Amino acid sequence: MKKSLFAYALVFALTLFASCQKNAIVEKPKAVPSATTGVITPTDIPAGYGYPGDRAEIQAWADQWEIAKITEHTWNMWAGMTADSGQ
């Protein structure tokens, strides 16, 4: 009795899983064209935002749990990544 119940549960779970996989739709992300050229071109993070930074210094902050310095560096990098690229 227990084996047949387990078998039914297993078949049900596999059927449910298989039906979910067939209905999955994967869409390719669409690029948003730039207003001037129609194409977005990746650019480097501008100077002045602490990128890439001194790896040894950042590792020392992590080793010493200097959260305030890590947080400041992280926000500076975020500001650089979201800075106007001119596109």
Secondary structure, DSSP 8 states (H G I E B T S, - for coil): -HHHHHHHHHHHHHHHHHHHHHT-----------TTTSS-------TTS--S--HHHHHHHHHTT-HHHHHHHHHHHHHHHTS----
